[in-house]
Amino acid sequence: MQVVSLVIKLVDAATKKVVRNEKMSSWNNAWAASWSFGSSDHSLLEDMGKIMAKYVVDSMPKK
């Protein structure tokens, strides 16, 4: 099993105030990855990167 754990801390550049501090984690399921058609656990880090990027974009104030 592979596990990815991280903390995303977003800091306002002007005020130096922490605006978001989020713990995230994800893990693969070796059994499911080996038996599911077209599924793989090789994309775990790439998938977590996409989740982090979406979180950062969604956290930005709307103008």
JOZIUR-V340067 format. One record per backbone hydrogen bond with DSSP energy under -0.5 kcal/mol. CO is the residue of the C=O (numbers start at 1). NH is the residue of the N-H. Records with the same first field share a line. If there is no record, write none. Layout:
CO: NH ; NH
//
This chain:
2: 28
4: 26
6: 24
7: 9
8: 10 ; 22
9: 11
10: 19 ; 20
12: 16
17: 12 ; 19
20: 10
22: 8
24: 6
26: 4
28: 30
29: 33
30: 34
31: 35
32: 36
36: 39
41: 44
43: 47
44: 48
45: 49
46: 50
47: 51
48: 52
49: 53
50: 54
51: 55
52: 56
53: 57
54: 58
55: 59
56: 60
57: 60
//
